[in-house]
Amino acid sequence: MSETPLHFKTITELAELIESKALSPVEVTDAMLDRIRERDPQYKSYATVMAEQERRREMVDRRHPILSTVRQCALLSISRSSVYYRPRGHSHHPGEPRLGPQSHRRRVSSDSSSIQTDL
C-alpha cells in the first residue's frame, strides 16, 4: 500500500512523526502550503495565505543555546508575539510548554473568599 499523503494524516499522526523526528514542523507546513497553492485556485477558500511569515515563525528555536527568541525573531523580521501566541484553535508544539492566556488558571474556593492562581 502507498503512504498516506501528509494532508490526509490526522493531527495525532503528524504529532507522532514530529516527536520521533521522522518529520519536521517545517516539512508539514510546506506540505500544507503546497496543498493550498494546488487547490485554492479551484476552491478560492483563502483570502490571504501568509506562507512566508509561517515559514519564518517555524524556524524559531525557543530552546536555542545561544540566540534568544527575541534575537531570532529580530533576525527573521517577525513579531515575537507570533511565536508565543497562536490564533485560537492552534495547539502548541509537542514538548513545549503552553504560553499565553492558557498558561495559568484561577481556582476559586466554594465560598469565593479565596482565589489561588497557578502559574
N, C-alpha and C positions, 0 to 999 in steps of 0.2 A: 504494500500500500504506500501511497505517496504521503509526504509530510504535509500536515495542515498548514496553510498559509498563516502568517502572523495575525492578519486582520480577522481571522476566524477563531483564534485562540481565546480562551477565557482569560480574564484578568488574573485568576489564580494560576493558570498555566504559565502566563508570562512572568508573574512574580517568582515562581519556582525556577524558571530558566535564568532570570536575572540574579537571583540569590546563589544559584550554582555556578554563576559566571559563564554559562553557556551562551548568554546573550546579554548585551549591554542596553541600558535605557536609551542610549543614543540610537542604537540599531532599531529598537522598537519605534521610537519617534520618527526616524527616517522612513521606516516601512509604512507607518500610518500616513505620513505626509505624502508619500508616493501614491498611496491608495486614494487619498483626497484629490491629488492632481489628476489621477487617472479617471476618476468617476465624477468629480464635481462639474465638469462642463455639461454632462448629461443631466444631473440632478439639480444643480445650482442650489445646493443646500448650505453653503457657507458664504456669508457676507464678506468676511475678512479672515484670511489664513495667515497667522503670524509665524511662519515657518522659521525664519532666521532667528527671531527672538527666542523661540522654543529651543532651537539647537544650541544657542549660546547659554541659555539657562541650564540645560542638561550638562554642559561642560564644567560647571562649578562643582568643585570637590570640597564639601564642608569639612572634611577631615584632613585636608592637605597639611603636611607637617610644617611648611614654611609660609605659604601665602594664606593670608586670612581671607574669609569670604568677602569682606569689604574690598580688599585689594583685587581679588579675582573679578568681582563684578565691575570694578572700575576699568580693569584691563579689557574686559569683554564688552564694555559700554552698555551694561544693563543695570536696571534698578535692583538694589539689594532686596527690596521687598518682594520682587518677583521670585526670588529664591526661597524666601521664608514663607510666603503666603501663596496659596493656590486658590483658584476660583472654587466655589462650593462644588462638591461632587468629586473633586480630585483628591486622591489619597496621597500620603507621604511616600517617600522611597522606602522600600523594605529595609529594616535595620536602623533607620534614622528616627530620632525622637520626633514626636508631633510638636510643631511650634504654632504659635498664633492663638486665636481665640479658644481653641480646644485644649490648650496646654494646662489649664487649671480649671478646677471645678469647685463650686461652693457647696458646702454641706450646712444645712440649717437644722438645728435640733427641733424636736416636735413642739416645744414651747416657743420657738422663734426667739429665745433670749440670747442664744449664742450662735455665731457663724464661724465656721472654720474653713479656711482656704487651703487647698492642696496645690502645691507648686511642683 
